[in-house]
Amino acid sequence: MVSYREGDYNVICELSGFKAKRSQCRKTWDGYLVRRDFWEPRHPQDRVTAIPERQGVKDARPEAADRFLTAGEVTPDDL
């Protein structure tokens, strides 16, 4: 029940829409003013940063030029 308290004022919870006293509310990490039973701490995974991966190849070599066989270069005996 919301009643008069000296120095305390009424606010509307931004998540539930219920009226509450300011002393019964908290601010969330993203700036919303909510009742204490709707307040949640910021999730630890929100602050995780990615670790950059090494994308390079250690022993990189250029690709060899294409070599096309001519007719008669390979015989059935070669296979």
N, C-alpha and C positions, 0 to 999 in steps of 0.2 A: 504494500500500500504506500502510495506517495503522499506524504504530508509535509507540513511546513517545518523546515529546519533553518535556523538562522545562519546566513552565510553560505548555504548550499542551494543550488538552483536545479531546476528540472531540465533534463535533456532527453532526446529521443535516441534510442539505440539504433545505430545505422544498419545492423543486421536483422534484428527482430522487429523494429518499429515500436517497441514498448517504451513507455515513459519511465524514467528512472531518475534518481538523484545523481548529481555529478560525482559525489563521493562513492557511489556504488558502481562506477564505470571505470574502464581503463582504455587507453589507446593501444591499438594494435600496431605492429611493426610497419604497416602500410598506411597508417594515419587515421583509421576509422575509430570512432568513439563508440564502444560497445559495453554492454553490461558485463559484469565479471564472469557470469556463467557462460558467456559466448566468447570470451577472450581465449586465444590460443597463442603460444609462443611461436616465433618464426622457426620454420623447419631447418635443421642443420644442412640439408642438402641444397638449400638455396644459395649457400656461399661456397659451394665446391667449384673449383676451377679445374679445367682440363689440363692434363699433362701433355705437352706437345710430343708427338712421336717423331722418331728419326725416319724419314721417308726415303732417304738415299740408299743405293745399293753399294756395298763395300767394294766389290771387284767389277765395276761396270766396264764393259768393253763395247766398242761400236759393232753394229751388226754388219756381217760380211755382205759383200755385193752378191746379187743373185747370179747364179751360173746355170745356164740352160744347156741341156744336152742336145746334140744334133742327131739326126737320123743315122743309125748304124753305129753310134758311139758305144752303146751297151748291147751285148749279145746275150742270148739265152744261156750261154756257158758262163758268163760273168755272174749270173744270179745263182 
